[in-house]
């Protein structure tokens, strides 16, 4: 084969690679955006009045070992932190934050939005290395919270 015969074949392969490569680059961009884009909170509609659902959410946080830091029934929100856990190398620490927003849908149900974040401080001996917060996208902890919320709400309704 001569170079003149190989050139069109090479151009055909290069063009097809370029065309199919654009699709894979676009798919890769969507994957990166999905991984690093804004993480929406997990939302459930809970049957109950606003004060009952708020109290059940607060009790669920405490039961799951979160310290309630701020919020209240009038604000329709709760914020808390888990205890600080050590890393494997004794120079790092981990903690989770929880942010709950409650909004009445009607007089018998409330939309409960939950966002969990993991806070990691890699080496606290270095001042220039601040902690990082990473929203948790698909954590089983969301389901655990909503199950505990349902248990606490059932206990409150039983009183």
Buried (B, 14 or more C-beta within 10 A) or exposed (E): EEEEEEEEEEEEEEEEEEEEEEEEEEEEEEEEEEEEEEBEBBEBEBEBEBEBBBBBBBBBBBEBEBEBEEBEBEEBBBBBBBEEEEBEEEEBBBBBBBBBBBEEEEEEBBBBBBBBBBBEBBEEEEEEEEEEEEBBEEBEBBEEBBEBBBBBBEEBEEE
